[in-house]
Amino acid sequence: MVCPIELYNMDAMQHKESIRELVCLENIQLVCTGHRGYSEKFKEAISHWR
């Protein structure tokens, strides 16, 4: 699941807006994060942001 980590960003609202923009992307095969590794399940990872 993609979720913001509020301790590691300077602008929590912008962080959340950036995640919401990811929802519009198509043909994503891999999600890489700075703190949680990676996932090949983009749709499942981003589903609660739709």
All heavy atoms as a GROMACS GRO file, in nm:
protein
  412
    1MET      N    1   0.084  -0.117   0.000
    1MET     CA    2   0.000   0.000   0.000
    1MET      C    3   0.089   0.124   0.000
    1MET      O    4   0.187   0.132   0.072
    1MET     CB    5  -0.091   0.000   0.123
    1MET     CG    6  -0.168   0.124   0.136
    1MET     SD    7  -0.298   0.136   0.262
    1MET     CE    8  -0.259   0.020   0.385
    2VAL      N    9   0.053   0.222  -0.081
    2VAL     CA   10   0.123   0.349  -0.085
    2VAL      C   11   0.065   0.439   0.022
    2VAL      O   12  -0.055   0.463   0.025
    2VAL     CB   13   0.109   0.415  -0.224
    2VAL    CG1   14   0.168   0.554  -0.223
    2VAL    CG2   15   0.174   0.329  -0.331
    3CYS      N   16   0.150   0.487   0.112
    3CYS     CA   17   0.103   0.577   0.217
    3CYS      C   18   0.212   0.680   0.247
    3CYS      O   19   0.329   0.649   0.245
    3CYS     CB   20   0.063   0.500   0.342
    3CYS     SG   21   0.194   0.403   0.414
    4PRO      N   22   0.171   0.803   0.274
    4PRO     CA   23   0.269   0.906   0.308
    4PRO      C   24   0.326   0.884   0.447
    4PRO      O   25   0.258   0.835   0.536
    4PRO     CB   26   0.187   1.036   0.303
    4PRO     CG   27   0.047   0.993   0.324
    4PRO     CD   28   0.035   0.853   0.272
    5ILE      N   29   0.452   0.916   0.460
    5ILE     CA   30   0.518   0.908   0.591
    5ILE      C   31   0.542   1.052   0.635
    5ILE      O   32   0.634   1.117   0.588
    5ILE     CB   33   0.650   0.828   0.582
    5ILE    CG1   34   0.621   0.687   0.530
    5ILE    CG2   35   0.718   0.824   0.718
    5ILE    CD1   36   0.745   0.606   0.502
    6GLU      N   37   0.459   1.102   0.720
    6GLU     CA   38   0.459   1.243   0.754
    6GLU      C   39   0.588   1.290   0.823
    6GLU      O   40   0.621   1.406   0.818
    6GLU     CB   41   0.337   1.274   0.840
    6GLU     CG   42   0.210   1.230   0.771
    6GLU     CD   43   0.102   1.334   0.769
    6GLU    OE1   44   0.121   1.441   0.826
    6GLU    OE2   45  -0.002   1.305   0.708
    7LEU      N   46   0.661   1.200   0.883
    7LEU     CA   47   0.785   1.241   0.950
    7LEU      C   48   0.898   1.271   0.852
    7LEU      O   49   0.994   1.337   0.887
    7LEU     CB   50   0.831   1.130   1.045
    7LEU     CG   51   0.737   1.097   1.160
    7LEU    CD1   52   0.788   0.975   1.235
    7LEU    CD2   53   0.722   1.215   1.253
    8TYR      N   54   0.885   1.223   0.727
    8TYR     CA   55   0.994   1.233   0.632
    8TYR      C   56   0.969   1.330   0.517
    8TYR      O   57   1.030   1.320   0.413
    8TYR     CB   58   1.026   1.095   0.573
    8TYR     CG   59   1.068   0.995   0.677
    8TYR    CD1   60   0.987   0.887   0.708
    8TYR    CD2   61   1.188   1.009   0.744
    8TYR    CE1   62   1.025   0.795   0.804
    8TYR    CE2   63   1.227   0.917   0.840
    8TYR     CZ   64   1.146   0.810   0.869
    8TYR     OH   65   1.184   0.720   0.963
    9ASN      N   66   0.878   1.423   0.534
    9ASN     CA   67   0.856   1.521   0.428
    9ASN      C   68   0.832   1.658   0.489
    9ASN      O   69   0.794   1.670   0.603
    9ASN     CB   70   0.740   1.478   0.336
    9ASN     CG   71   0.606   1.482   0.406
    9ASN    OD1   72   0.557   1.589   0.437
    9ASN    ND2   73   0.547   1.366   0.430
   10MET      N   74   0.854   1.759   0.408
   10MET     CA   75   0.839   1.896   0.457
   10MET      C   76   0.701   1.953   0.431
   10MET      O   77   0.664   2.054   0.488
   10MET     CB   78   0.946   1.985   0.393
   10MET     CG   79   1.086   1.944   0.433
   10MET     SD   80   1.212   2.043   0.353
   10MET     CE   81   1.197   2.193   0.447
   11ASP      N   82   0.623   1.890   0.342
   11ASP     CA   83   0.492   1.941   0.305
   11ASP      C   84   0.397   1.823   0.286
   11ASP      O   85   0.387   1.766   0.178
   11ASP     CB   86   0.505   2.022   0.176
   11ASP     CG   87   0.376   2.094   0.138
   11ASP    OD1   88   0.268   2.056   0.188
   11ASP    OD2   89   0.384   2.189   0.059
   12ALA      N   90   0.329   1.786   0.392
   12ALA     CA   91   0.242   1.667   0.392
   12ALA      C   92   0.131   1.679   0.288
   12ALA      O   93   0.097   1.581   0.222
   12ALA     CB   94   0.184   1.644   0.530
   13MET      N   95   0.074   1.797   0.271
   13MET     CA   96  -0.035   1.813   0.173
   13MET      C   97   0.018   1.791   0.031
   13MET      O   98  -0.047   1.725  -0.050
   13MET     CB   99  -0.098   1.951   0.186
   13MET     CG  100  -0.171   1.972   0.318
   13MET     SD  101  -0.300   1.848   0.349
   13MET     CE  102  -0.421   1.901   0.231
   14GLN      N  103   0.134   1.844   0.000
   14GLN     CA  104   0.192   1.825  -0.133
   14GLN      C  105   0.228   1.678  -0.154
   14GLN      O  106   0.211   1.624  -0.263
   14GLN     CB  107   0.316   1.913  -0.152
   14GLN     CG  108   0.381   1.895  -0.288
   14GLN     CD  109   0.287   1.931  -0.402
   14GLN    OE1  110   0.229   2.040  -0.404
   14GLN    NE2  111   0.270   1.842  -0.498
   15HIS      N  112   0.276   1.614  -0.051
   15HIS     CA  113   0.310   1.472  -0.058
   15HIS      C  114   0.186   1.391  -0.096
   15HIS      O  115   0.190   1.307  -0.186
   15HIS     CB  116   0.365   1.428   0.077
   15HIS     CG  117   0.426   1.293   0.078
   15HIS    ND1  118   0.507   1.249   0.179
   15HIS    CD2  119   0.417   1.188  -0.007
   15HIS    CE1  120   0.545   1.126   0.156
   15HIS    NE2  121   0.492   1.086   0.043
   16LYS      N  122   0.075   1.416  -0.030
   16LYS     CA  123  -0.050   1.344  -0.059
   16LYS      C  124  -0.100   1.377  -0.199
   16LYS      O  125  -0.148   1.288  -0.270
   16LYS     CB  126  -0.155   1.378   0.046
   16LYS     CG  127  -0.122   1.319   0.181
   16LYS     CD  128  -0.223   1.361   0.286
   16LYS     CE  129  -0.181   1.309   0.423
   16LYS     NZ  130  -0.275   1.350   0.528
   17GLU      N  131  -0.089   1.501  -0.242
   17GLU     CA  132  -0.132   1.539  -0.376
   17GLU      C  133  -0.046   1.468  -0.481
   17GLU      O  134  -0.098   1.423  -0.584
   17GLU     CB  135  -0.123   1.690  -0.395
   17GLU     CG  136  -0.172   1.738  -0.530
   17GLU     CD  137  -0.317   1.702  -0.558
   17GLU    OE1  138  -0.399   1.698  -0.466
   17GLU    OE2  139  -0.349   1.675  -0.677
   18SER      N  140   0.080   1.454  -0.456
   18SER     CA  141   0.168   1.383  -0.549
   18SER      C  142   0.127   1.236  -0.561
   18SER      O  143   0.128   1.180  -0.671
   18SER     CB  144   0.314   1.392  -0.503
   18SER     OG  145   0.358   1.525  -0.508
   19ILE      N  146   0.091   1.175  -0.450
   19ILE     CA  147   0.045   1.036  -0.454
   19ILE      C  148  -0.084   1.027  -0.534
   19ILE      O  149  -0.102   0.936  -0.617
   19ILE     CB  150   0.026   0.981  -0.311
   19ILE    CG1  151   0.161   0.968  -0.242
   19ILE    CG2  152  -0.044   0.844  -0.316
   19ILE    CD1  153   0.152   0.934  -0.095
   20ARG      N  154  -0.176   1.122  -0.516
   20ARG     CA  155  -0.302   1.122  -0.591
   20ARG      C  156  -0.277   1.134  -0.742
   20ARG      O  157  -0.352   1.078  -0.822
   20ARG     CB  158  -0.393   1.233  -0.543
   20ARG     CG  159  -0.453   1.206  -0.409
   20ARG     CD  160  -0.558   1.312  -0.370
   20ARG     NE  161  -0.595   1.294  -0.232
   20ARG     CZ  162  -0.545   1.366  -0.131
   20ARG    NH1  163  -0.459   1.462  -0.153
   20ARG    NH2  164  -0.584   1.342  -0.007
   21GLU      N  165  -0.174   1.205  -0.781
   21GLU     CA  166  -0.141   1.217  -0.923
   21GLU      C  167  -0.094   1.084  -0.981
   21GLU      O  168  -0.114   1.058  -1.099
   21GLU     CB  169  -0.035   1.325  -0.944
   21GLU     CG  170  -0.087   1.465  -0.920
   21GLU     CD  171   0.019   1.571  -0.935
   21GLU    OE1  172   0.129   1.541  -0.985
   21GLU    OE2  173  -0.009   1.686  -0.896
   22LEU      N  174  -0.036   0.999  -0.900
   22LEU     CA  175   0.008   0.868  -0.947
   22LEU      C  176  -0.109   0.781  -0.992
   22LEU      O  177  -0.093   0.696  -1.079
   22LEU     CB  178   0.085   0.794  -0.836
   22LEU     CG  179   0.217   0.855  -0.792
   22LEU    CD1  180   0.272   0.776  -0.674
   22LEU    CD2  181   0.316   0.855  -0.906
   23VAL      N  182  -0.226   0.802  -0.932
   23VAL     CA  183  -0.344   0.723  -0.965
   23VAL      C  184  -0.377   0.732  -1.114
   23VAL      O  185  -0.426   0.637  -1.174
   23VAL     CB  186  -0.464   0.768  -0.879
   23VAL    CG1  187  -0.592   0.699  -0.921
   23VAL    CG2  188  -0.436   0.742  -0.733
   24CYS      N  189  -0.350   0.845  -1.176
   24CYS     CA  190  -0.384   0.868  -1.316
   24CYS      C  191  -0.289   0.800  -1.414
   24CYS      O  192  -0.320   0.790  -1.533
   24CYS     CB  193  -0.386   1.018  -1.347
   24CYS     SG  194  -0.505   1.108  -1.246
   25LEU      N  195  -0.177   0.754  -1.368
   25LEU     CA  196  -0.079   0.691  -1.456
   25LEU      C  197  -0.126   0.554  -1.501
   25LEU      O  198  -0.195   0.483  -1.429
   25LEU     CB  199   0.056   0.680  -1.386
   25LEU     CG  200   0.119   0.810  -1.341
   25LEU    CD1  201   0.248   0.782  -1.266
   25LEU    CD2  202   0.146   0.901  -1.460
   26GLU      N  203  -0.086   0.516  -1.622
   26GLU     CA  204  -0.123   0.386  -1.677
   26GLU      C  205   0.002   0.305  -1.709
   26GLU      O  206   0.110   0.360  -1.725
   26GLU     CB  207  -0.208   0.404  -1.802
   26GLU     CG  208  -0.341   0.474  -1.775
   26GLU     CD  209  -0.425   0.487  -1.900
   26GLU    OE1  210  -0.401   0.412  -1.996
   26GLU    OE2  211  -0.512   0.573  -1.900
   27ASN      N  212  -0.016   0.175  -1.720
   27ASN     CA  213   0.090   0.082  -1.758
   27ASN      C  214   0.209   0.084  -1.663
   27ASN      O  215   0.323   0.066  -1.705
   27ASN     CB  216   0.136   0.109  -1.902
   27ASN     CG  217   0.023   0.094  -2.001
   27ASN    OD1  218  -0.056   0.002  -1.990
   27ASN    ND2  219   0.014   0.185  -2.095
   28ILE      N  220   0.185   0.106  -1.535
   28ILE     CA  221   0.291   0.104  -1.435
   28ILE      C  222   0.315  -0.042  -1.396
   28ILE      O  223   0.223  -0.116  -1.364
   28ILE     CB  224   0.252   0.185  -1.310
   28ILE    CG1  225   0.218   0.328  -1.349
   28ILE    CG2  226   0.362   0.180  -1.205
   28ILE    CD1  227   0.330   0.404  -1.417
   29GLN      N  228   0.439  -0.084  -1.398
   29GLN     CA  229   0.471  -0.223  -1.368
   29GLN      C  230   0.541  -0.241  -1.234
   29GLN      O  231   0.542  -0.350  -1.178
   29GLN     CB  232   0.559  -0.281  -1.478
   29GLN     CG  233   0.487  -0.284  -1.611
   29GLN     CD  234   0.574  -0.338  -1.721
   29GLN    OE1  235   0.684  -0.386  -1.698
   29GLN    NE2  236   0.525  -0.331  -1.843
   30LEU      N  237   0.598  -0.133  -1.181
   30LEU     CA  238   0.677  -0.145  -1.058
   30LEU      C  239   0.666  -0.016  -0.978
   30LEU      O  240   0.679   0.093  -1.033
   30LEU     CB  241   0.823  -0.172  -1.094
   30LEU     CG  242   0.919  -0.204  -0.981
   30LEU    CD1  243   0.885  -0.338  -0.919
   30LEU    CD2  244   1.061  -0.207  -1.035
   31VAL      N  245   0.643  -0.029  -0.849
   31VAL     CA  246   0.640   0.086  -0.758
   31VAL      C  247   0.762   0.074  -0.668
   31VAL      O  248   0.779  -0.027  -0.600
   31VAL     CB  249   0.512   0.086  -0.672
   31VAL    CG1  250   0.515   0.200  -0.572
   31VAL    CG2  251   0.388   0.093  -0.758
   32CYS      N  252   0.848   0.174  -0.668
   32CYS     CA  253   0.967   0.175  -0.582
   32CYS      C  254   0.953   0.288  -0.480
   32CYS      O  255   0.917   0.400  -0.516
   32CYS     CB  256   1.093   0.197  -0.665
   32CYS     SG  257   1.121   0.069  -0.787
   33THR      N  258   0.981   0.259  -0.356
   33THR     CA  259   0.972   0.361  -0.252
   33THR      C  260   1.107   0.378  -0.184
   33THR      O  261   1.194   0.293  -0.194
   33THR     CB  262   0.866   0.324  -0.146
   33THR    OG1  263   0.913   0.213  -0.071
   33THR    CG2  264   0.734   0.289  -0.210
   34GLY      N  265   1.119   0.486  -0.112
   34GLY     CA  266   1.243   0.513  -0.042
   34GLY      C  267   1.257   0.438   0.089
   34GLY      O  268   1.367   0.420   0.139
   35HIS      N  269   1.145   0.391   0.144
   35HIS     CA  270   1.151   0.330   0.277
   35HIS      C  271   1.086   0.193   0.286
   35HIS      O  272   1.103   0.124   0.385
   35HIS     CB  273   1.083   0.422   0.380
   35HIS     CG  274   1.154   0.551   0.397
   35HIS    ND1  275   1.268   0.564   0.472
   35HIS    CD2  276   1.129   0.673   0.344
   35HIS    CE1  277   1.309   0.689   0.466
   35HIS    NE2  278   1.226   0.758   0.390
   36ARG      N  279   1.010   0.154   0.186
   36ARG     CA  280   0.936   0.029   0.197
   36ARG      C  281   0.967  -0.071   0.086
   36ARG      O  282   0.891  -0.164   0.063
   36ARG     CB  283   0.786   0.058   0.198
   36ARG     CG  284   0.749   0.139   0.320
   36ARG     CD  285   0.601   0.156   0.327
   36ARG     NE  286   0.570   0.239   0.441
   36ARG     CZ  287   0.482   0.209   0.533
   36ARG    NH1  288   0.416   0.097   0.527
   36ARG    NH2  289   0.460   0.290   0.633
   37GLY      N  290   1.073  -0.052   0.013
   37GLY     CA  291   1.109  -0.148  -0.090
   37GLY      C  292   1.034  -0.124  -0.220
   37GLY      O  293   1.020  -0.012  -0.264
   38TYR      N  294   0.984  -0.231  -0.282
   38TYR     CA  295   0.914  -0.218  -0.409
   38TYR      C  296   0.798  -0.317  -0.416
   38TYR      O  297   0.788  -0.409  -0.336
   38TYR     CB  298   1.010  -0.241  -0.526
   38TYR     CG  299   1.052  -0.386  -0.540
   38TYR    CD1  300   0.984  -0.470  -0.626
   38TYR    CD2  301   1.159  -0.437  -0.468
   38TYR    CE1  302   1.020  -0.603  -0.639
   38TYR    CE2  303   1.196  -0.569  -0.481
   38TYR     CZ  304   1.127  -0.652  -0.567
   38TYR     OH  305   1.163  -0.783  -0.579
   39SER      N  306   0.713  -0.295  -0.515
   39SER     CA  307   0.600  -0.385  -0.538
   39SER      C  308   0.570  -0.388  -0.687
   39SER      O  309   0.582  -0.286  -0.756
   39SER     CB  310   0.475  -0.338  -0.463
   39SER     OG  311   0.364  -0.419  -0.499
   40GLU      N  312   0.533  -0.503  -0.738
   40GLU     CA  313   0.490  -0.516  -0.876
   40GLU      C  314   0.338  -0.506  -0.887
   40GLU      O  315   0.282  -0.526  -0.992
   40GLU     CB  316   0.539  -0.648  -0.933
   40GLU     CG  317   0.690  -0.653  -0.942
   40GLU     CD  318   0.742  -0.785  -0.994
   40GLU    OE1  319   0.663  -0.879  -1.016
   40GLU    OE2  320   0.865  -0.795  -1.012
   41LYS      N  321   0.272  -0.470  -0.778
   41LYS     CA  322   0.126  -0.462  -0.773
   41LYS      C  323   0.081  -0.317  -0.759
   41LYS      O  324   0.027  -0.276  -0.656
   41LYS     CB  325   0.073  -0.547  -0.658
   41LYS     CG  326   0.108  -0.693  -0.673
   41LYS     CD  327   0.060  -0.772  -0.555
   41LYS     CE  328   0.100  -0.918  -0.570
   41LYS     NZ  329   0.056  -0.998  -0.456
   42PHE      N  330   0.103  -0.239  -0.863
   42PHE     CA  331   0.071  -0.096  -0.859
   42PHE      C  332  -0.076  -0.071  -0.827
   42PHE      O  333  -0.109   0.008  -0.740
   42PHE     CB  334   0.108  -0.028  -0.991
   42PHE     CG  335   0.069   0.117  -0.998
   42PHE    CD1  336   0.143   0.212  -0.928
   42PHE    CD2  337  -0.041   0.159  -1.070
   42PHE    CE1  338   0.108   0.346  -0.932
   42PHE    CE2  339  -0.077   0.292  -1.075
   42PHE     CZ  340  -0.002   0.386  -1.006
   43LYS      N  341  -0.166  -0.137  -0.899
   43LYS     CA  342  -0.310  -0.112  -0.879
   43LYS      C  343  -0.353  -0.140  -0.736
   43LYS      O  344  -0.430  -0.064  -0.678
   43LYS     CB  345  -0.392  -0.194  -0.977
   43LYS     CG  346  -0.381  -0.144  -1.119
   43LYS     CD  347  -0.466  -0.224  -1.213
   43LYS     CE  348  -0.450  -0.172  -1.354
   43LYS     NZ  349  -0.530  -0.247  -1.450
   44GLU      N  350  -0.303  -0.246  -0.678
   44GLU     CA  351  -0.337  -0.277  -0.540
   44GLU      C  352  -0.275  -0.178  -0.444
   44GLU      O  353  -0.337  -0.136  -0.346
   44GLU     CB  354  -0.291  -0.420  -0.503
   44GLU     CG  355  -0.370  -0.529  -0.572
   44GLU     CD  356  -0.312  -0.568  -0.707
   44GLU    OE1  357  -0.223  -0.497  -0.760
   44GLU    OE2  358  -0.356  -0.670  -0.761
   45ALA      N  359  -0.153  -0.136  -0.472
   45ALA     CA  360  -0.081  -0.042  -0.383
   45ALA      C  361  -0.147   0.095  -0.379
   45ALA      O  362  -0.145   0.163  -0.277
   45ALA     CB  363   0.065  -0.030  -0.428
   46ILE      N  364  -0.208   0.135  -0.489
   46ILE     CA  365  -0.262   0.270  -0.500
   46ILE      C  366  -0.415   0.273  -0.489
   46ILE      O  367  -0.477   0.380  -0.489
   46ILE     CB  368  -0.213   0.334  -0.634
   46ILE    CG1  369  -0.212   0.486  -0.628
   46ILE    CG2  370  -0.292   0.285  -0.753
   46ILE    CD1  371  -0.095   0.541  -0.557
   47SER      N  372  -0.479   0.158  -0.476
   47SER     CA  373  -0.625   0.147  -0.484
   47SER      C  374  -0.700   0.236  -0.385
   47SER      O  375  -0.804   0.292  -0.419
   47SER     CB  376  -0.670   0.002  -0.467
   47SER     OG  377  -0.640  -0.045  -0.337
   48HIS      N  378  -0.653   0.252  -0.264
   48HIS     CA  379  -0.727   0.333  -0.167
   48HIS      C  380  -0.717   0.483  -0.194
   48HIS      O  381  -0.784   0.562  -0.128
   48HIS     CB  382  -0.682   0.300  -0.024
   48HIS     CG  383  -0.544   0.342   0.010
   48HIS    ND1  384  -0.434   0.274  -0.032
   48HIS    CD2  385  -0.499   0.449   0.080
   48HIS    CE1  386  -0.326   0.336   0.012
   48HIS    NE2  387  -0.362   0.441   0.080
   49TRP      N  388  -0.639   0.526  -0.291
   49TRP     CA  389  -0.629   0.667  -0.329
   49TRP      C  390  -0.726   0.703  -0.439
   49TRP      O  391  -0.739   0.818  -0.476
   49TRP     CB  392  -0.487   0.701  -0.372
   49TRP     CG  393  -0.392   0.698  -0.258
   49TRP    CD1  394  -0.316   0.594  -0.218
   49TRP    CD2  395  -0.365   0.804  -0.166
   49TRP    NE1  396  -0.243   0.627  -0.107
   49TRP    CE2  397  -0.272   0.756  -0.073
   49TRP    CE3  398  -0.412   0.934  -0.154
   49TRP    CZ2  399  -0.223   0.835   0.032
   49TRP    CZ3  400  -0.364   1.012  -0.050
   49TRP    CH2  401  -0.270   0.962   0.042
   50ARG      N  402  -0.795   0.606  -0.496
   50ARG     CA  403  -0.890   0.632  -0.606
   50ARG      C  404  -1.020   0.686  -0.555
   50ARG      O  405  -1.064   0.664  -0.451
   50ARG     CB  406  -0.913   0.505  -0.686
   50ARG     CG  407  -0.789   0.467  -0.759
   50ARG     CD  408  -0.810   0.339  -0.838
   50ARG     NE  409  -0.684   0.299  -0.893
   50ARG     CZ  410  -0.651   0.311  -1.021
   50ARG    NH1  411  -0.737   0.355  -1.106
   50ARG    NH2  412  -0.533   0.275  -1.063
   0.00000   0.00000   0.00000
